[in-house]
Amino acid sequence: KAYKKEMFDKFVNGGIKCMVANNALSVGIDHPKIRYVINFSMVGSLESYYQQAGRAGRTGATSYCDLIFSDDDPELADRWIDGENVGKFKGDVGSIAFFHGLNFRGKALESAYLSRLIRFVYDKFKKSGTGVVRISKNDIEKISKETSSKIKIDEVGRFIGYLSILGLIESYSVEGMNDSTVYEINAPLILTNAIRAGEIDAAKHHSLCSLHSYYMRYMPTDRDGLEHELKGLAKANHKGSFLIAACHHLIGFIYDRIEYQRRQTVKTMLEYCRTVAKDSGSARKLIVSYFDRSKFSDELDTLREEKSSYALAANVFRRVEDYEDAERLYWETRRLLDELPREDWSFISIFSEIYAGRDSQAKAIGKILDLLRNPPQVTEYYWADLIELLLWVFDQTKGAHYKRKDFISQLLREAYADSSTRTAALEMLEVISEKRDLAGLDQDILNLQMERLLHVTQQGS
């Protein structure tokens, strides 16, 4: 520690002109003479990179920021970002994925472990009657063995955080180190009193309110609807246990929202690195588009206060007038998605990518299919409207990136092949047929048109 302090002081005071260190060194540095910042690998988010690179040129003098970027397995990196378990792989994203996996061990494993921990803690609360429970290394090992989870003592803090979200813990402390570590957790008085009095409904209500409060940080959530959903899960899958159902619901939310969001921040940084690697002059422009406000900002902020809606998202997107608008909107929605996953912002981001031609045709179609499989909270926007918007994009871009009929043919073919998106394919095809835009579509799509007519006839009968 003394050596680190000595070197740091020398660097800050000008005694050392160059310093090699981890990114913790940059925290709090406001040195007027720093002109170069070099990152040896990709940072986990564009926000973090901006903070680190921003240590150079604090006085406004010309400065340089370099990032040494390794993209050795781009296909595996993209698959990991899309949520696949691809094992270990090379490159900067591979390193990030490794440490990411230490914090997110898997939805099934964490659900099983948290369920058993809840039963352990709840039983201890009932026996002690004091609202205080001590958890030792032996207790952790026993629960890990019962759930085949191999959770270690130094990981328990994360699960105690989950217990707090569920309203089971008000505070906790840690004693000792390594094998002698003991967690002492304290239940809130309202829960302790409910357990003592055998008032199960009061305990359920307390956990419901706590979980609902947590969800409201991320999205508008109806408490009565959440309670109804948890009761249904408890009855169907968890032997009537409301608390265990809440546990599984929470872990599902954490993986579907928070774990997904972490990957999205990596995706944004990866997009930045790949784009700038091809065109170094675009770095400043992308940073500005990511952080600065634009003509879309007020409407994007308004969406945050509403339930996610493709109709409102489409209205925002239709304000795009050219390629520059599409790029600006893409990076602005990437920043928003790095903060909070929302279906409507994702919708805008995907259509901005298509407008700007950022992806291959296959990837662009894959993203539209994902939209079809994951509808927003408000579902008044139908798939017929989606194809109308896609046709509008093709009209605006005049075929600069994709051939209109090839794109639509492939989209309809793949949507129809998947049973979960088949109805959407038929709705989109109806729009195409009404526009008399079938000319040039391949024979497979014409066959789908016959299928649609048959479907309409059957519905009518």
N, C-alpha and C positions, 0 to 999 in steps of 0.2 A: 504493500500500500504506500509506503514511504517513497519507493522508487517511482510509482505511478504519479504521485503528487509532485515529485521533483520534476519529472519530465513534462508534466502538464503545465506547471508554473513556468518552466523555461520556454515552452512553446508559446504560451500566451504573452510572455514578456519579450519575445523575439530572440531568445537565446538559441532556439532550435528553429530552423527554417522549414523543415519537412517532418511530418509525423505520420507513422503507420499505426493504426489502431482500429478497434471495432467501432461500431456506430455510436456506442454510448459516449464516446469522447466528444461528439459534436453537440451533445445536449448542453445548452447554456452558453456555447461559445459565440461571442460577438466581437470577433477580431477584425479590425479595419484593414489589415494588410493581407488577408487570405485572398489569393488570386486563382488557386487551383483546388478543385475537389475531385478526387478520382474514386469512384466506387468499384471495388474489385469484383462484385457480382450484382445480379439484379436484386433490387429491394422488393419487399413484399407488397408494397402499394405505391401508387403515384404520389399520394399525399406525403408518405414518409420520404420518398426520394426528393420531392420538392423542398422539404424541410432540411434535408442533409445537403443537397446541392446548393441551397440558398445561403450556406455559410460563406460562400465565395462572393466577393464583390459587394460587401455590405455598404461601402461608401459610394457605390455607383460606378466604380472604375471597371474597365474591361476585364472580365474574368472568364475562366474556362471550367466546364464541368464535363468530365468524361465518365462513362459507365462501361466497364468491360463485361460483355454479355455473352453467356454460353447457352446456345439453343441446340444441344447435341441430338436430342430426341424430340423434334417438334410434334410428331404425330402422337407420341405418348403424352407429351405435355398437354396437348389439346384434349385428349381423351380424359386425362386426370381432371382438367378443369371442368369438363362436362359431367363429372361425377363418377367416372369408372374407377374401379380398383385395379390399377395396372401394375402394382408392385413397385419395386425400385427401378429408377431410370436415371439417365445421366442428364447433366445440364442444370442450370440455375433453378428451373422449376422443379426438377427432381429433388434438389436439396430442400426447397421450400415444402414440397409434398411430404418429405420424410418427417420434418418437425411438425407439420400440420397433423400427421397421423398420430403423433404422440399426444396431442390434445383432443383428438376425435377418434376414439378407438372403434367406433362402429355403433350404429343405432341399436341393433339387437343386443349386443354385449352391454352397452351402457344402460339400456332399459332393464335388462335382467338384474344387473348389479344394483341399480338404484331401487328397484322394487324390493330386493332382499334387504337393502340398507334401511329402507323405510319401515319394513316390518320389524327389524331389529330395534330401531330407535323408538318406534311407537310402543313396542312391548316393554322396553326399558322405562319409558315415560309412565306407563300404566303401573309397573311394579314399584317404581321409586315414589311416585306421587309428588315429587319435588320439582319436576320440570327440568332436571339436570341429568345429563347422561354423559358418561365417559367412554370413549372408544379407544381401545388399545391396538397395538400392532397385531396381537393374537386374534382380536375380533375381526380385523380387516382380512387377515389371512384365511380365517374360517369362512367369511362371506365370499371371498375370492374363490376358494375351493368349491363351495357349494354352487357357484354360478359359472365355474370354469372360465373366469374372466382375467385372472392374473393381474388384477389391479393392485398396485403397490401403495404403501403408506403415504408416499409423497404425492400421490394423485388424488387422495381422499378429499383434499380441500375443494376441488372442483365439484364433487358430489355433494359436499356440505352446502356449497353455493346453490345447487339444485334444490336441496331441502329448504333453504331459505326462500327460494322463489315459491315453493309450495306452502309457505307459511308455517313450517314445522320448527324453524329456528329463528330466534331473535338475535342471538350473538353466539360466538364461540371463541375459544382460546386454544393455543397449542403449547404443550409442555414437552421438554426433552427433545432429543434428536435421534434419527435412525431407529434402531430397535426399541428404544425407550420412549418413542413419540406417543403422546396421548392427546386426543382431541376431547375437550370438554365443551359440550353444546348445551345451550339454554333455550328452552321453549318459551314462546310468548305467553304471558299470563292468561290471556283469553283462551288459548288452547289448553293450557294446564288445567284451568278451571273446568273446561268442557270435558276433558278426559276424566277428571276426578268425579264429576257429577254423572258420568255416563251419557252425556248429551252428544250423541254421535252426529245428529243433524247440525248442531252448532259447530262442531269440529269440521264437518264437511263444508259448511258455509264459509268458515274462516279460510280454508284452503282455496276454495273457489274464488273468493274475493282477492286473495293474494296472487293467484295465477292470472286472473283477469287483469289485475293492475299491471302485471309484467307484460302481458300481450299488448296492452294498450300503448306501450312505449313504441311498438313497431307498426301497429295497424289498428284501425277502428274495429272493436270486437264487442259483440252483443253478449252481455253476461248471461242472460236467460238462455240464449242459444248455446253458449258454451256449456252451461249446466246440463241442458238437455242432451248435448252430444256426449258429455262425460258419463251421464247416467246410462246412456245407450251402450257405450263402450264397456262400462262396468258390468252390465247385465250380460252382454254378448261374449266378452272375452276374459273377464277378470274376476269371475265368481262373485260378482256383486260388490267388489271393493271399489268404492268411489276414489279413494286415495291412490290406489295402484293404477286405476284408469287415468287419473290426472298425471301420474308419473310418466306413463307411456305417451300421453298426449304431449307433455312438455318435451320429452326427448325427441319426439317426432318434429315438434316445432323447431327445436334447436338445430336439428340436422337439415330440415327443409328450408329454414330461414337463415340461421346464423352461420352454420357450416358452409352452406351454399354461398352466402355473402362473402365469406373469407376467400373462397375460390374465385369469386367474381372480381375481388380487388386484385388478385394475382393476374386474372385475365386482362384487366385494364392495363396493368403494368407491362405485361407481356406484349400486348398490342402496341403500346408505346415504344418498347424496345425494338420490336420487329419493324415498325414503321420508320423510326428514326435511323435504324441500321441501313435502310434502303435510301433514305433521304435525310441526311443529318441537318439540313437546313429547315426541316419541318418541326424541330424540337420546340422552339419558342412558340410557334403557332399552336401546337397541340396543347402545350401547358396553358396558354392563354384561353383556349377553347374549353379546357377542363375546369379552370378555376374562375374565370370571369363570368359575369352575367351577360345574357343576350336578350334578344327580343322574345325568346321563348320562356325566359326564367319565371316571370310572374305566373304564367299559366301552369308551368311545371310545379311551382310551389303550391298552387291551388289544388292540384291533383293529390298532393300529400294529405290534405285534410278530408278527402273523400274516399269512399270505397273504390277499389281499383275498377276502372271502366274502360273498355276498349273504345267506346263511342267518344268519350271525352279525350282520350289519347289520340284518336284519329283526327279530331278537330285541331289539336295542337300540331300534329304532323303536317296537316294540309297547309300550314303556313310556310312550309319550306318552298323556296323559290328557285334555288339553284344548288349546285354541288357544294359551294362554300357553306350554305345554310345547313345542308345535310351533315357535313363534317362537324360543324359547330354543335349541332343538336346531338350528334352521336356522342361526342366527348362530354357534353354536359350531362346527358343521361347516364353515361358511364360513371361520372362522379356521384350522381344521385343513387345509382344502384350499388356503388361501393359503400354508401351509408346505410341503405335500406332496400332490400329486395321488394319490388312491386311489379305486378304483372303489367300494369299500364306503362310504366317507365320502360320495362323490357320490350313491350310492343313497339314503342317509339324508337328505341335503340335499334331493334332489328330492321324496321322499315328505313331508318336512316342509313344503315349499312347497305341495304339493297339499293337505295337511291344513289349512294356514293359508289356502288360497285365494289365494296370492300372484300367480299367473299366470292368464292367460286359459285357456280350455279348450284352444285350439289349441296354445298354448305348452306347457302341461302334458303333453299327449299327445306332442308332439314330443320332450320330455325322456324320457318312458318309452320311446319308440321308440329313442332313443339308447342307453338301457340294454340294450334287446334286441339292438342291433347290437354292443355292446362288453361281452362277458361278463367276469367277474372272473377272477382266477388260479385260484380254486377254483370249479368249476362244478357243485357238488352241488345248487344252488338252481335249480329249474326254473321255466319261465315260468308253469306252472300255479300255483306258489306265489306268483308276482308278482301274478297276478290275484286270488288269495285275499287278499293283503295290501291290494290296492286296494279290494276289496269291504269289507274291515274298516274302511278309512278312511271309506268312504261311510256305513257303519253308525254310526261314531263321530261323524261331522260332521252326520249327518241331512240331507244335501243342502243344507247352508248355502252352498256355493260352486259346486257343479256338479250338474247333473241326472244322476243315476246312469246311466240307460239311454242318454241322449244321449252321455255320455262314453264308455261302453263300446262303443256302436255305432260311434262315430267311431274309437276306438282299434283295434278289430278290423278295421274296413274298411281303415284305412291300413296296419296291420301285414300284412294279407293281400295288399295291392297291391304290397308290396315283397318281392321274392323272398328277400332276406336275412332277413326276419322272418316269412315265411309259415308256417313250421313252428311258431314261437312263437304265432302267431295261432290255429292249429288246436288247440294245447295249451290255450290260454286258453279257447277256445270250448268245449272238452270240460268244463272246470270249470263254466262257465255252464250248460251243458245238464244236467249232473248235479245242479245245484242247482235245476233246473226254473225257471231265471230268464230264459227266452227271451221270455216275454210282454212285449210292448211294444217289443222290438228291431225295427228296420226290416227290410224285405224283403231287403235286401242281406245282412244278417247271417243271416237264415234260409237264404239261398242258400249262405252259407259253411258252415252246419251240414250241409247236404246234401253239400258238398264234403268236409267232415271225415269223414262217414260213408263216402263213397266212398274216401277216403284210408285209413281204417282197414280197409276191406274189401280193398283192394289190398295192404296190408301183410300181412294175414292169408293171402292167397293166394300 
